[in-house]
C-alpha cells in the first residue's frame, strides 16, 4: 500500500512540474505553438461555417453582387463572373452541406489542438 502511494505521489509531482511554464522543454513549446496554430485554423473555419449557416434562406446572388460592387470589381471579368455564377446556382441544401462540413472540419482541428497542447499520444 505504501509503495503505491509513493508512486502516485511521484506521478502527481511530475505532472505539477510539467505544467509549470518554466519547466517546459523545447519540444513541449513547439507542440504548444503548433496547437495554437491548429486552434486558430479551427476557429477560422468555425467562423466560416457559422457564416454559411447565416446565408441559408437569404438571397446569395444579391449578397454576392453587393460584395462585388463594394470591392469595385468589374462583374464582367473572370473571377467576379465565376463568383456571381456560383452564387446564382447555390441552394440552401448546398449551403447547409458546406456549413456542416466546415463545422466537422473545425471540430477535428480543435480536437487536434487540444491533443497537441496536452501532449496526448493520439494527437
N, C-alpha and C positions, 0 to 999 in steps of 0.2 A: 504494500500500500504506500509506503514511504517513497519507494523508487518511482512509482507512477506520479506521485505528487511533485517530486523533484523535476521529472521530465516535463510535466505540464507547466511548472513554473518557468523552467528554462525556455520552453517554447513561447510562452507569453512574453518573457523578457526580450526574446529575439524579435518577436513581432513589434513590440513597442520600439525597439531600436531601429527597425527597418522603416517605420513610419516617420521617424524623426527626419526633417529635411536636411539636417547636416550630414546624416549618415547615408544618404542616397549615393549609390555607385553611379558611375558614368553610364552604365547600361540602363539602370533604372531611370535616369534623367532622360536618356534617349527614348526609352519606351514611353515615358510620360509626354514627351514632345510629340511623338507620333500619335499618341492617344488624343492629345489636344487637336491635332490636325484632322484626325478621323472624326472627332466630335464636331468640329467646325463644318466639315463636309456633310455630316449627317444633319446638322441644324439647317444648313443652307438648302438641302434637298427637302427637308421637312417644311420649310417656309414655301418652297416652290410647290409642293403638294397641296398645302393649305390654299395657296393662291389658285391652283387649278380647281379645287373644290369650290372656291368663290365664283368661278366663271360658269358653273353649272346653272342653267336656266337664265342665262344672260345672252345678249347679242354679241357674240365673239367677233363677228365681222365688223361691227361698228367700233368696238374697242380697238381692234387692230388698225382700222382706218384712222382713229384718233391718235394712236401711238405713232403711226407713220407721219401724220401731219405735224404732231408735236416735235418730232425729231427732224423735221424739214427734209425728209427724204422724198425722192420722186417715186410715186407709186407705180409708174410705168416701167421702172428699171428692174433689173434682175431679182435681187434678193427681196426687196419690198414686195414685188409682184408675187413671188413664191409664198411669202408670208401671208399675203392677203388671200391668195388662192387656198392655202391650207386653212386659214381662219374661216373661210366660207364653207368648207367641207366638214368641219369638226362638228360632232354631235355631242349631246350630253352624255351618252354612253361611253364615247371615246374619252371625254374629259374625266369621267368617273374612273375609267380603267387606268388612265395615265396617273391620276392623282393617287389611286390605290397602290400602284406600282412604286410611285415615289415615296409614299409613306412606308411601304415594306422595305425598300432600299435604305431609307433613313433609319429604320429600326435596326437593320443589320449593321449599319455604320456605327450607330450609337452603342450597340451591344459590343462591337469590336473595340470601341474606345474604352468602354468600361473594363473589358478584359485586359487590355493593354495597361491601363492605369493601375490596376490591382495585380498585374503580372500573373494572370491566370494562364494555365497551360494551353487551354483551348483557343486562346486569342492568338 
